[in-house]
């Protein structure tokens, strides 16, 4: 799946706000290396580095375009290109911070439990993931995929995204190694200029698996169909803007 740093950063403030909110709930970790997992273009890494000056901060991602942008933004920080599904720190970490990446990885619950085991005592696992698969923005992707002449590209194989487990599952998975586990949801309401702006938002994230599966000639028609559905699903506010409802799941666990 192709990731574009420039597309992602079109909504940098909105995408960085959950990272700020997550970081505000991170207790001071013990000495050791701090990692930003799925660092993307470095917007969340910048927050982590500012919160923990003088620490060894490292960013980890598997997207070359994202890492290029991150290195340009933060030339003094070490960024590592690798697959988070198989990555582990070389030595126990002080903080494993992640803003909106584990929802893309299979069996992320097992990955989080494994990472928890690679924290120092008192180390912190802090994770935020979108929890919006039931929102119109995502439900309408599947409707558009089967509604036009491009449907052949999706026959029998619509992109599959696994819903987030309930909060109790995170407590059960992380508590055996944790002194404390916090899990909560926040619903953000982002005012967007119009329906096209909502489409621009998801084009760099949730819509990517659909666009990547389509021949180039079919993408404009698919996007036109999807934009019309978004226009109907998100009615205008009094000033003409559209309100994008965006639930997110937060987890902070402290290693015993």
QUIZI-V875095 format. One record per run of one state. SS is the DSSP state (alpha for helix, beta for strand, coil for the rest). FROM is the first residue (numbers start at 1). LEN is the number of residues. If there is no record, write none. Layout:
BEGIN
SS:FROM:LEN + SS:FROM:LEN
END
This chain:
BEGIN
coil:1:4 + alpha:5:20 + coil:25:9 + beta:34:4 + coil:38:5 + alpha:43:9 + coil:52:5 + beta:57:5 + coil:62:2 + alpha:64:10 + coil:74:4 + beta:78:4 + coil:82:11 + beta:93:7 + coil:100:2 + alpha:102:3 + coil:105:3 + alpha:108:9 + coil:117:2 + beta:119:12 + coil:131:5 + alpha:136:10 + coil:146:3 + alpha:149:6 + coil:155:12 + alpha:167:11 + beta:178:15 + coil:193:2 + alpha:195:9 + coil:204:4 + alpha:208:6 + coil:214:2 + alpha:216:18 + coil:234:2 + beta:236:1 + coil:237:5 + beta:242:14 + coil:256:1
END
